[in-house]
Amino acid sequence: MARCSPRARCFPPPPGQPPAQDDWEAGAYRGAVDAVESKGANNQDSLEDVVFDDTNKNSVLDGNQRGLNGVEVSNGRKIATTDAKDRYELQAFGNMTVFVTQPRGYQVPVDENNVAQFFYNHLPEGSPQLTYGGIAPTGQLPQAVNFPLAASKLTQSPEQHCAIGADIQSCNQKEVEFARNGVFADLAARQDYAGCGALFIGDLVGDDLSVFTQTRELTSMLNGPAR
């Protein structure tokens, strides 16, 4: 049975999926997209790479690991589906984010703060000069952008329970603490969304982007992936 704080609405976990808090932390698939650095001149016009079953969960495409066909990958303009050889092909361009759609029965890796790692930003020259910084230059297109996935019982059921939050909008450090002790404490007490995770939409912070990192780190309190 799921535990809830008084302010959090709970739903019973799907049959056969009782994800306990300790189970998420102990079994979380931590890693990153396998962006293989280019060693020299390479094709800068397209990506022709793999989605694979990361059986040892090291985020690297090893020689004995199988690819996965029928998985969708997008560059934000078009969608490609991995073929019989488990490969996708997409046009490459500057200021592009390429990302994978997580299939049923698998999870994408998460970072140390539980943020799902399902995308690669390609911004050769980086962000323009900004008050609060931005994306550092990524340089030339990687030799390969391979997407690792790990098999997961948590996402096997077609019925998934998800947490959706809008407009955290922390404007200062005091409000970061409000979020920590409010909604994130509520979510930390819940155990019924480990498969689907939590989706945050709208403004994560206000105009002061210096509190973005502290706000993002609050997702380390979750018992599931954050998107």
For each residue, the residues with C-beta under 8 A, 3 or more apart:
1: 12
2: 10 11 12 13 190 191 192
3: 10 189 190 191
4: 8 9 10 186 189 190
5: 8 185 186 189 190
6:
7: 182 186
8: 4 5 186 187 189 190
9: 4
10: 2 3 4 190 192
11: 2 161 192
12: 1 2 192
13: 2 17 18 19 161 191 192
14: 17 157 159 160 161
15: 157
16: 153 157
17: 13 14 153 154 156 157 195
18: 13 191
19: 13 23 24 154 191 192 194 195 223 224
20: 23 24 191
21: 24 25 188 191 223
22: 25 26
23: 19 20 26 27 194
24: 19 20 21 27 28 191 194 223 224
25: 21 22 28 223
26: 22 23
27: 23 24
28: 24 25 110 114
29: 54 57 107 108 109 110 150 152
30: 57 109 110 111 112
31: 54 57 58 59 109 110 117 148
32: 35 59 109 111 117
33: 59 109 117 118 119 120 145 146 147 148
34: 59 60 61 144 145 146 147 148
35: 32 120 142 144 145 146
36: 142 143 144 145 146
37: 142 143
38: 41 42 140 141 142 143
39: 143
40:
41: 38
42: 38 140 141 143
43: 46 48 141
44: 92 140 141
45: 91 92
46: 43 89 90 91 92
47: 75 88 89 90 92 98 141 144 145
48: 43 87 88 89
49: 87 88 144 145 146 147
50: 61 67 82 86 87 88 144 146 147
51: 67 68 71 73 82 86 88 100 146 147 149
52: 61 65 66 67 68 86 146 147 148 149
53: 65 66 67 68 106 149 150 151
54: 29 31 57 58 59 60 65 109 148 149 150
55: 65 150 151
56: 62 65
57: 29 30 31 54 109 150
58: 31 54 62
59: 31 32 33 34 54 109 148
60: 34 54 148
61: 34 50 52 65 144 146 148
62: 56 58 65
63:
64:
65: 52 53 54 55 56 61 62
66: 52 53 86
67: 50 51 52 53 82 85 86 87
68: 51 52 53 71 82 86 103 106 149
69: 81 82 83 84 85 86
70: 81 82 103
71: 51 68 81 82 88 100 101 103 147 149
72: 79 80 81 82 100 101
73: 51 79 80 81 82 88 90 98 99 100 101 147
74: 77 78 79 80 90 98 99 101
75: 47 78 90 91 92 93 96 97 98
76: 96 97 98 99
77: 74 91
78: 74 75 90 91
79: 72 73 74
80: 72 73 74 88 89 90
81: 69 70 71 72 73 88
82: 50 51 67 68 69 70 71 72 73 86 87 88
83: 69 86 87 88
84: 69
85: 67 69
86: 50 51 52 66 67 68 69 82 83
87: 48 49 50 67 82 83
88: 47 48 49 50 51 71 73 80 81 82 83
89: 46 47 48 80
90: 46 47 73 74 75 78 80 98
91: 45 46 75 77 78
92: 44 45 46 47 75 96 98 122 141
93: 75 96 122
94: 122 123 124 125
95: 122 123
96: 75 76 92 93 121 122 123
97: 75 76 119 120 121 122
98: 47 73 74 75 76 90 92 119 120 122 145
99: 73 74 76 118 119 120
100: 51 71 72 73 108 118 119 147 149
101: 71 72 73 74
102: 106 107 108 116 118 149 155
103: 68 70 71 106 149
104: 155 156 158
105: 151 152 155 156
106: 53 68 102 103 149 150 151 152 155
107: 29 102 110 149 150 152 154 155 195 225
108: 29 100 102 116 117 118 147 148 149 225
109: 29 30 31 32 33 54 57 59 116 117 148 150
110: 28 29 30 31 107 113 114 115 116 117 225 226
111: 30 32 114 115 117
112: 30 220
113: 110 216 217 219 220 226
114: 28 110 111 197 219 220 222 224 225 226
115: 110 111 216 219 225 226 227
116: 102 108 109 110 197 225 226 227
117: 31 32 33 108 109 110 111
118: 33 99 100 102 108 147 227
119: 33 97 98 99 100
120: 33 35 97 98 99 142 145
121: 96 97 135 138
122: 92 93 94 95 96 97 98 138 141
123: 94 95 96 126 127 135 137 138
124: 94 137 138 139 140 141
125: 94 137
126: 123 134 135 136 137 138
127: 123 130 133 134 135 136
128: 134
129:
130: 127 133 134
131: 209
132: 209 210 212
133: 127 130
134: 126 127 128 130
135: 121 123 126 127 138
136: 126 127
137: 123 124 125 126
138: 121 122 123 124 126 135
139: 124
140: 38 42 44 124
141: 38 42 43 44 47 92 122 124
142: 35 36 37 38 120 145
143: 36 37 38 39 42
144: 34 35 36 47 49 50 61
145: 33 34 35 36 47 49 98 120 142
146: 33 34 35 36 49 50 51 52 61
147: 33 34 49 50 51 52 71 73 100 108 118
148: 31 33 34 52 54 59 60 61 108 109
149: 51 52 53 54 68 71 100 102 103 106 107 108
150: 29 53 54 55 57 106 107 109
151: 53 55 105 106
152: 29 105 106 107 155 156 195
153: 16 17 156
154: 17 19 107 194 195
155: 102 104 105 106 107 152 160 195 196
156: 17 104 105 152 153
157: 14 15 16 17 160 195
158: 104
159: 14
160: 14 155 157 195 196
161: 11 13 14 192 193 195 196
162: 193 196 197 198 199
163: 187 190 193 196 197 198 199 224
164: 198 199 200 201
165: 168 183 198 199 200 201
166: 200 201 202
167: 201 202 203
168: 165 179 183 200 202 203 204 205 215
169: 175 202 203 204 205 206
170: 175 176 178 179 204 205 206 211 214 215
171: 175 205 206 207 208 211
172: 175 176 206 208 211
173: 176 177 211 214
174: 177 178
175: 169 170 171 172 178 179 211
176: 170 172 173 179 180 211 214 215 218
177: 173 174 180 181
178: 170 174 175 181 182
179: 168 170 175 176 182 183 184 215 218
180: 176 177 184 185 218 221
181: 177 178 184 185
182: 7 178 179 185 186
183: 165 168 179 186 187
184: 179 180 181 187 188 218 219 221 222
185: 5 180 181 182 188 189 221
186: 4 5 7 8 182 183 189 190
187: 8 163 183 184 190 193 198 221 222 223
188: 21 184 185 221 222 223
189: 3 4 5 8 185 186
190: 2 3 4 5 8 10 163 186 187 193 223
191: 2 3 13 18 19 20 21 24 194 223
192: 2 10 11 12 13 19 161
193: 161 162 163 187 190 196 197 198 223 224
194: 19 23 24 154 191 197 223 224
195: 17 19 107 152 154 155 157 160 161 224
196: 155 160 161 162 163 193 224
197: 114 116 162 163 193 194 222 224 225 226 227
198: 162 163 164 165 187 193 219 222 224 225 226 227
199: 162 163 164 165 226 227
200: 164 165 166 168 204 226 227
201: 164 165 166 167
202: 166 167 168 169
203: 167 168 169 206
204: 168 169 170 200 212 215 216
205: 168 169 170 171 208 209 211 212 215
206: 169 170 171 172 203 211
207: 171
208: 171 172 205 211
209: 131 132 205 212
210: 132 213
211: 170 171 172 173 175 176 205 206 208 214 215
212: 132 204 205 209 215 216
213: 210 216 217
214: 170 173 176 211 217 218
215: 168 170 176 179 204 205 211 212 218
216: 113 115 204 212 213 219
217: 113 213 214 220
218: 176 179 180 184 214 215 221
219: 113 114 115 184 198 216 222 226
220: 112 113 114 217
221: 180 184 185 187 188 218
222: 114 184 187 188 197 198 219 225 226
223: 19 21 24 25 187 188 190 191 193 194
224: 19 24 114 163 193 194 195 196 197 198
225: 107 108 110 114 115 116 197 198 222
226: 110 113 114 115 116 197 198 199 200 219 222
227: 115 116 118 197 198 199 200
